[in-house]
């Protein structure tokens, strides 16, 4: 068993909790992931996890096609900005921009990224990109095409737990000198939706104030500047009780408290809440569908066949990659795609209720 106090960050958490008491899960997750991402490139086979763009070029290509279609339908306004939140290794952007350029869409590229290690890798993939610490410095003139793949899931979550004496915040404290979940002392009944207030003792509700803030800002940009956005992540369609916090290290799930800052901490995205926040700012919610359905609607099967016919020696690899992206037992069902658009931007391929 790993001793969390043996790591620098774990030791700081121990000292902080001993001196001031339990800390919020939001604090623990935010600081752990900041430490984790800032010093490494965690993506790919040598890292801790693999994202969809690294599985196949088809993923980024179809996103580029979707963005180009939305932009063309809206009248090809210039200047136009491609904005990616948490762009990973830059692979998605590289594939999407290459495809979009075939249809005349050559936007200015903006990456919202805090990790210096990943910025170095992104520079090689997309040399012309401009980096930002957050959305506030992205230009306000011209429509924005926003992409966020596996971004929201890494933002800190807050958990509330139903106790015998009401709802309490689920905090991180110490038990037998080990990091552990503990219940906070302050009543949180007012923060719980009415329909959940009388839930069974032990029920856990999970929210993400950080994700809500990002969605509010993105929706504001779409409403003010025009544009469209895709959020792709693993998550659920409605608020569901239970903790979804997990830690992944070297492609395996591990104890979130075992080595803070040394594993990727994530939680499922509540897409229904994200959609309501976007709609509160007047943005069109095109829909939220499974990744498998969306990629098939965009033509991944045809694209896979064309790639395989062009390079038959890679046919089996291409078929395996397509299955991994679309099969319900792999990424096809758990991962969702949410589309948003400015009020006067029409269409939305892959979202049945919005096409046309």
C-alpha positions as CSV (number, residue, x, y, z in Angstrom):
1,X,0.0,0.0,0.0
2,X,1.3,3.4,-1.0
3,X,1.8,5.9,1.9
4,X,0.3,9.2,0.7
5,X,2.4,11.1,3.2
6,X,5.5,9.8,1.3
7,X,4.6,12.1,-1.7
8,X,5.3,15.8,-1.4
9,X,1.6,16.8,-2.1
10,X,0.3,14.0,0.2
11,X,2.5,15.3,3.0
12,X,1.2,18.8,2.5
13,X,-2.4,17.6,2.6
14,X,-1.7,15.7,5.8
15,X,-0.1,18.8,7.4
16,X,-3.0,21.0,6.3
17,X,-5.7,18.7,7.7
18,X,-3.9,18.2,11.0
19,X,-3.6,22.0,11.4
20,X,-6.9,23.2,10.1
21,X,-9.2,20.2,9.8
22,X,-10.8,18.4,6.9
23,X,-10.6,20.0,3.4
24,X,-13.2,19.9,0.6
25,X,-13.1,17.3,-2.1
26,X,-13.0,20.2,-4.5
27,X,-9.7,21.5,-2.9
28,X,-8.2,18.0,-2.9
29,X,-9.1,17.2,-6.5
30,X,-8.2,20.6,-7.9
31,X,-4.8,20.7,-6.3
32,X,-4.0,17.0,-7.1
33,X,-4.9,17.4,-10.8
34,X,-3.0,20.7,-11.1
35,X,0.1,18.9,-9.7
36,X,-0.5,15.9,-11.9
37,X,-0.9,17.7,-15.3
38,X,1.7,20.4,-14.8
39,X,4.7,18.1,-14.8
40,X,4.0,15.4,-17.4
41,X,2.4,14.3,-20.6
42,X,0.0,11.6,-19.3
43,X,-1.6,10.7,-22.6
44,X,-0.9,7.6,-24.7
45,X,0.5,4.2,-24.2
46,X,3.5,5.3,-22.1
47,X,1.3,7.5,-19.9
48,X,-1.7,6.9,-17.7
49,X,-4.6,6.9,-20.1
50,X,-5.5,7.1,-23.8
51,X,-8.0,9.6,-25.3
52,X,-10.1,9.2,-28.4
53,X,-7.9,11.4,-30.7
54,X,-4.9,9.2,-29.9
55,X,-6.9,6.1,-30.9
56,X,-7.6,7.2,-34.5
57,X,-7.4,10.2,-36.8
58,X,-11.1,9.6,-37.7
59,X,-12.2,11.1,-34.4
60,X,-10.6,14.5,-35.0
61,X,-11.5,14.5,-38.7
62,X,-15.2,14.1,-38.0
63,X,-15.1,16.9,-35.5
64,X,-13.4,19.1,-38.1
65,X,-16.1,18.2,-40.6
66,X,-18.9,19.1,-38.1
67,X,-17.3,22.4,-37.3
68,X,-16.9,23.3,-41.0
69,X,-20.5,22.4,-41.7
70,X,-21.8,24.6,-38.9
71,X,-19.6,27.5,-40.0
72,X,-20.6,27.2,-43.7
73,X,-24.3,27.1,-42.7
74,X,-23.9,30.3,-40.6
75,X,-22.4,32.3,-43.5
76,X,-18.6,31.7,-43.3
77,X,-18.1,34.7,-41.0
78,X,-14.5,35.9,-40.5
79,X,-12.5,36.2,-38.3
80,X,-13.4,32.8,-36.8
81,X,-11.6,31.2,-33.9
82,X,-11.0,27.5,-33.1
83,X,-10.9,27.2,-29.3
84,X,-10.0,23.9,-27.6
85,X,-10.2,23.5,-23.9
86,X,-7.6,21.1,-22.6
87,X,-6.2,20.1,-26.0
88,X,-4.1,17.2,-24.8
89,X,-1.3,16.5,-27.2
90,X,-2.8,18.6,-29.9
91,X,-3.8,15.6,-32.0
92,X,-7.5,16.3,-32.1
93,X,-6.9,19.9,-33.3
94,X,-4.3,18.8,-35.9
95,X,-6.8,16.3,-37.4
96,X,-9.8,18.6,-37.1
97,X,-8.1,21.6,-38.7
98,X,-6.6,19.6,-41.5
99,X,-10.1,18.4,-42.4
100,X,-11.8,21.7,-41.9
101,X,-9.3,23.4,-44.3
102,X,-10.6,21.3,-47.2
103,X,-13.9,23.2,-46.8
104,X,-12.3,26.7,-46.5
105,X,-12.4,26.9,-42.7
106,X,-8.9,28.0,-41.6
107,X,-9.6,29.6,-38.2
108,X,-7.2,31.2,-35.8
109,X,-6.3,28.6,-33.2
110,X,-6.5,29.1,-29.5
111,X,-5.6,26.5,-26.8
112,X,-6.7,26.9,-23.2
113,X,-4.0,24.9,-21.4
114,X,-2.2,25.3,-18.0
115,X,0.3,22.4,-18.3
116,X,3.7,23.5,-19.6
117,X,4.6,19.9,-20.4
118,X,1.6,19.6,-22.6
119,X,2.1,23.0,-24.2
120,X,5.5,21.8,-25.4
121,X,3.9,18.8,-27.1
122,X,1.0,20.9,-28.5
123,X,3.5,23.3,-30.1
124,X,4.9,20.5,-32.3
125,X,1.4,19.4,-33.4
126,X,-0.1,22.9,-34.1
127,X,2.7,25.5,-34.4
128,X,0.4,28.4,-35.0
129,X,-1.7,28.1,-31.9
130,X,-2.0,30.8,-29.3
131,X,-2.1,29.7,-25.6
132,X,-4.4,31.0,-22.9
133,X,-4.7,30.2,-19.2
134,X,-8.5,30.6,-19.4
135,X,-11.2,31.8,-21.8
136,X,-11.0,35.4,-20.6
137,X,-8.2,36.3,-23.0
138,X,-9.7,34.6,-26.1
139,X,-10.7,37.3,-28.7
140,X,-14.2,38.6,-28.4
141,X,-14.5,39.5,-32.1
142,X,-15.8,36.8,-34.5
143,X,-17.5,33.5,-34.0
144,X,-15.9,30.8,-31.8
145,X,-15.8,27.1,-32.5
146,X,-15.2,25.5,-29.2
147,X,-14.1,21.9,-28.6
148,X,-13.6,20.2,-25.2
149,X,-12.8,16.5,-25.3
150,X,-12.3,14.8,-21.9
151,X,-12.0,18.3,-20.2
152,X,-14.9,18.6,-17.9
153,X,-14.4,15.2,-16.3
154,X,-11.0,16.4,-14.8
155,X,-12.5,19.5,-13.1
156,X,-13.0,19.3,-9.4
157,X,-16.3,18.0,-8.0
158,X,-18.2,18.6,-4.8
159,X,-20.0,15.8,-3.0
160,X,-22.9,16.0,-0.5
161,X,-23.8,13.0,1.6
162,X,-27.1,12.3,3.4
163,X,-26.5,11.6,7.1
164,X,-28.9,10.8,9.9
165,X,-29.0,14.5,10.8
166,X,-29.4,15.8,7.2
167,X,-27.1,16.6,4.3
168,X,-23.4,17.3,4.9
169,X,-20.5,18.1,2.5
170,X,-18.3,15.0,2.0
171,X,-14.8,16.2,3.0
172,X,-11.3,14.8,3.0
173,X,-9.9,14.2,6.4
174,X,-7.7,11.7,8.3
175,X,-8.6,8.3,9.7
176,X,-5.8,6.3,11.3
177,X,-3.4,8.9,9.8
178,X,-4.6,8.0,6.3
179,X,-6.5,10.3,3.9
180,X,-10.2,9.3,4.0
181,X,-13.7,10.7,3.4
182,X,-15.4,12.3,6.4
183,X,-18.6,14.3,6.8
184,X,-18.5,18.0,7.3
185,X,-20.2,19.6,10.3
186,X,-22.2,22.3,8.5
187,X,-25.8,21.5,7.3
188,X,-26.0,21.5,3.5
189,X,-29.8,20.9,3.2
190,X,-30.3,24.1,1.3
191,X,-27.9,23.1,-1.4
192,X,-29.7,19.9,-2.2
193,X,-32.4,19.8,-4.9
194,X,-35.9,19.5,-3.4
195,X,-36.5,16.1,-5.0
196,X,-33.4,14.6,-3.3
197,X,-33.8,16.1,0.2
198,X,-35.5,13.0,1.7
199,X,-33.2,10.5,0.1
200,X,-31.9,7.5,2.1
201,X,-29.1,7.9,4.6
202,X,-25.8,7.3,2.7
203,X,-27.0,8.8,-0.6
204,X,-24.3,10.8,-2.3
205,X,-24.9,13.7,-4.7
206,X,-22.1,15.0,-6.9
207,X,-21.8,18.4,-8.6
208,X,-19.1,20.4,-10.3
209,X,-19.1,24.1,-9.7
210,X,-16.0,24.5,-11.9
211,X,-17.8,22.8,-14.8
212,X,-20.8,24.9,-14.3
213,X,-18.7,28.1,-14.4
214,X,-17.0,27.0,-17.6
215,X,-20.3,26.2,-19.3
216,X,-21.8,29.5,-18.3
217,X,-18.8,31.3,-19.8
218,X,-18.8,29.2,-23.0
219,X,-22.6,29.8,-23.5
220,X,-22.1,33.5,-23.0
221,X,-19.4,33.6,-25.7
222,X,-21.6,31.7,-28.1
223,X,-24.5,34.0,-27.5
224,X,-22.4,37.2,-27.8
225,X,-20.1,36.2,-30.7
226,X,-21.9,33.4,-32.5
227,X,-20.5,29.9,-33.0
228,X,-20.9,26.4,-31.9
229,X,-19.4,24.0,-29.3
230,X,-18.8,20.3,-28.8
231,X,-18.3,18.8,-25.3
232,X,-17.3,15.2,-25.4
233,X,-16.8,13.3,-22.2
234,X,-17.8,10.3,-20.2
235,X,-20.9,11.1,-18.2
236,X,-24.6,10.6,-17.6
237,X,-27.7,12.2,-19.1
238,X,-29.3,13.1,-15.8
239,X,-28.1,13.7,-12.2
240,X,-27.6,10.2,-10.7
241,X,-26.8,9.5,-7.0
242,X,-23.4,8.1,-6.1
243,X,-19.8,8.9,-6.2
244,X,-18.1,8.7,-9.6
245,X,-14.7,9.9,-8.5
246,X,-11.9,7.6,-9.8
247,X,-8.2,7.7,-10.1
248,X,-6.2,6.2,-13.0
249,X,-2.5,5.6,-13.1
250,X,-0.6,3.6,-15.7
251,X,-4.0,2.6,-17.3
252,X,-5.3,1.1,-14.1
253,X,-7.8,2.3,-11.5
254,X,-6.1,3.1,-8.2
255,X,-7.1,4.5,-4.8
256,X,-7.7,8.3,-5.2
257,X,-5.9,8.9,-1.9
258,X,-2.9,6.6,-2.4
259,X,-0.6,9.1,-4.1
260,X,-2.1,12.6,-4.6
261,X,-0.8,14.3,-7.7
262,X,0.5,11.1,-9.2
263,X,-2.8,9.8,-10.7
264,X,-5.5,11.4,-12.9
265,X,-8.6,12.2,-10.9
266,X,-11.9,12.3,-12.8
267,X,-15.7,12.2,-12.3
268,X,-18.6,11.6,-14.6
269,X,-20.1,14.7,-16.2
270,X,-23.7,15.6,-15.5
271,X,-24.7,16.6,-19.0
272,X,-28.3,17.5,-18.1
273,X,-27.1,20.2,-15.7
274,X,-24.6,21.5,-18.3
275,X,-27.3,21.8,-20.9
276,X,-29.6,23.7,-18.5
277,X,-26.8,26.2,-17.8
278,X,-26.2,26.7,-21.5
279,X,-29.8,27.2,-22.2
280,X,-30.1,29.7,-19.4
281,X,-28.0,32.0,-21.5
282,X,-30.1,31.7,-24.6
283,X,-27.9,29.1,-26.4
284,X,-29.3,26.3,-28.5
285,X,-28.8,22.8,-27.0
286,X,-28.5,20.7,-30.1
287,X,-28.7,17.6,-28.0
288,X,-26.7,15.1,-26.0
289,X,-26.1,11.7,-27.7
290,X,-23.8,8.8,-27.2
291,X,-20.3,9.0,-28.9
292,X,-21.0,5.9,-30.9
293,X,-24.3,7.2,-32.3
294,X,-22.7,10.6,-33.1
295,X,-19.7,9.2,-34.9
296,X,-21.8,6.8,-36.9
297,X,-24.1,9.7,-37.9
298,X,-21.1,11.7,-39.0
299,X,-19.9,8.8,-41.2
300,X,-17.2,7.0,-39.4
301,X,-18.0,3.7,-41.0
302,X,-17.6,5.2,-44.5
303,X,-14.4,7.0,-43.4
304,X,-13.0,3.8,-42.0
305,X,-13.7,1.9,-45.2
306,X,-12.0,4.6,-47.3
307,X,-8.9,4.6,-45.0
308,X,-8.7,0.8,-45.2
309,X,-9.1,0.8,-49.0
310,X,-6.3,3.3,-49.2
311,X,-4.0,1.5,-46.8
312,X,-5.2,-2.1,-46.7
313,X,-2.2,-3.2,-44.6
314,X,-3.8,-1.2,-41.7
315,X,-7.3,-2.5,-42.3
316,X,-7.4,-4.5,-39.0
317,X,-6.0,-1.6,-37.0
318,X,-8.6,0.8,-38.5
319,X,-11.5,-1.6,-37.7
320,X,-10.2,-2.1,-34.1
321,X,-10.0,1.7,-33.6
322,X,-13.5,2.3,-35.0
323,X,-14.9,-0.4,-32.7
324,X,-13.1,1.1,-29.7
325,X,-14.6,4.5,-30.4
326,X,-18.1,3.4,-31.2
327,X,-18.9,0.0,-29.5
328,X,-21.3,0.3,-26.6
329,X,-19.0,-1.8,-24.4
330,X,-16.0,0.4,-25.1
331,X,-16.3,4.2,-25.5
332,X,-19.5,4.3,-27.6
333,X,-22.1,4.3,-24.8
334,X,-20.4,5.7,-21.8
335,X,-19.0,8.7,-23.7
336,X,-21.5,11.4,-24.7
337,X,-21.4,14.3,-27.2
338,X,-23.2,17.5,-26.3
339,X,-23.7,20.1,-29.0
340,X,-24.3,23.8,-28.5
341,X,-24.9,26.6,-30.9
342,X,-25.6,30.3,-31.0
343,X,-29.3,31.2,-31.4
344,X,-28.8,32.1,-35.1
345,X,-26.6,29.2,-36.0
346,X,-28.5,26.4,-37.6
347,X,-28.0,22.7,-38.2
348,X,-26.2,20.2,-36.1
349,X,-25.3,17.0,-37.8
350,X,-25.4,14.0,-35.5
351,X,-28.0,15.5,-33.3
352,X,-31.3,14.2,-34.8
353,X,-33.6,16.9,-33.3
354,X,-31.4,19.7,-34.7
355,X,-30.6,18.6,-38.2
356,X,-31.9,20.4,-41.1
